[in-house]
Each structure stands twice: as C-alpha cells, then as structure tokens.
Amino acid sequence: MIDLHTHTLFSDGELIPSELVRRAEVVGLRAIAIADHADMSTFEWVVPRIIRACQENNAHRGIHCVPGIELTHVPPALMARYVAECRALGARVVVVHGESPVEPVEPGTNRAAIEAGADILSHPGLIREEDARRAAENGVHLEITARKGHSLANGHVAIMARRTGAPLVLNTDAHAPGDLIPEPFARIVAQGAGLTDEEYAALRKNMARLAGLEEVTP
C-alpha cells in the first residue's frame, strides 16, 4: 500500500510527521506522502518542514516518505501560480483539494487544478466528463478516497475515469492514526468504487510511479 495524501499537525492532522510515518510503517505501507493543507499564506512555511521531516525519516526508517502539499480552497484564478511555486520549493507531489460533495469548494477548482497540472486532484466529487477528459490529457490523477464524506462520489469518479482514460490513485486523506489502512482494505475501497482488478492494478502502478518506487505484486 502506498498513500499519497495524508496530514499532520502542520495543518489539521493529529500527529507530528515522525509519528505518522512510523504508524504508517507499522500498518505495512511502502510509501507515504505528507500533503498538508496549505494556501497562499502558508505553503512557504509548510513545504520546507515536510521536506525536512521526509529526509530525516527516509534516512532511518524502512518506509519511503514523499514531501507533498495539498493546496486547499485556493481561488481557481491563482491555482497555476501556486502549483508552480510549491513545486519550485521542492514538493514532490502536489495535491489540490477538489470539489468534494461535503465541502464548499469554489466551482471551477477541479478544472483549475487540472489545467495547472497538479499531480493529484483529491476527492473531485461529481467531476464533469469534460474535466476528467482534460485530466487524462494532462496526466492529472483523480483520487478514489477512503475518507468519510469525500468518498460519497467515488463511484462517479471511477466511472468518469473509465470513460475518459483519466489515471486514478487511491488515498486515505488520513488525519488521525485510525485513518491509515492496509493493502487489503484499500482493495475493498477500490472494489466499492466499482474498480476491476485490472483497474486496481493500474492504479497501484500510478501510485508507485508518483512515489518514485517500483511497483510489485502483493
């Protein structure tokens, strides 16, 4: 299991980075991306601290930590600028908080994230087919999520990805220790979204590539 969307005390998570990484290691994850929430005012503070946490943990643990960021409630008109600035600071995985059905995310955020070339559009809700098609063209990954509430639209996201060829990932959006999941449960989440075994295998390869790892069959 690889999880490319988790949170720490640097935003609204419950754990410091090292404890999150250690707990993920015990659960059996091969890699984890710390992608704390940030906007225009906080990204310059958050990204360097995540990078340092990942560097130190990678030197001393058996799990690979990837520095990321989740741009959250950033106005669509500013999205391209801040995706680029986060990358310039060293974020390896840039996630954008999509138009979840349970949060008042500004309409147009999904399209702005896709046009900006974010790595992952998290919990994109009832994403339009034209946006999913553009995600396929830009190589932007749509997220199947294990997060309560956000997961309500997983089935729709899976259908849009199948229809358009948009690449998928599966993440927990973990905020607390109990949110981390092992591989067998991730497979259940994928099945619940309607993914086939072949689609789930492709999803795993997408996640390994984003994490900079070789995929292996469990």
MOJOGI-V417813 format. One record per pair of residues at least 6 apart in sequence whose C-alpha atoms are under 7 Angstrom apart, sorted by the first residue. I is the first residue (numbers start at 0). J is the second residue. Records with the same first field share a line. If there is no record, write none. Layout:
I->J  J
This chain:
0->28  29  181  182
1->28  29  30  31  206
2->30  31  32  170  171
3->31  32  170
4->32  33  34  170  171  172  173
5->32  33  34  35  171  172  173  174
6->12  33  34  35  173  174
7->13  14  15  16  35  174
8->14  15
9->35  45
10->35  36
11->174
12->174  175
13->174  175
14->175
16->52
17->52  56
23->179
24->62
26->180  181
27->181
28->62  181
29->62  63
30->62  63  64  210
31->63  64  65
32->64  65  66  67
33->49  65  66  67  68
34->66  67  68  69
35->68  69
36->68  69  70  71
37->68  69  70  71
38->70  71  73
42->85
46->68  88  90
49->66
50->66
53->64  65  66
56->64
57->63  64
65->91  210
66->90  91  92
67->90  91  92  93
68->90  92  93  94
69->93  94  95  96
70->94  95  96
71->95  96
72->96  104
75->107  108  111
78->111  112  115
79->115
82->93  115  117
92->118
93->117  118  119
94->117  118  119  120  121
95->112  117  119  120  121
96->120  121
97->108  109  120  121  122  123
98->104  108  109  122  123  124
99->122  123  124  149
100->124  149
101->148  149
109->123
110->130
112->120
113->133  134  137  139
116->137  139
117->139
118->139  140
119->139  140  141  142
120->139  140  141  142
121->141  142
122->142  143  144  149
123->141
124->152
125->152  155  156
126->156
128->159
131->159  160  163  165
132->163  165
134->140  165
135->163  164  165  166
138->166
139->166
140->165  166  167  168
141->165  166  167  168
142->167  168  169  170
143->153  167  168  169  170
144->150  153  169  170  171  172
145->170  171  188
146->171  172
153->192
154->192  193
157->192  193  194
160->166
167->202
168->202  205  206
171->178  179
173->179
189->199
204->214
207->213  214
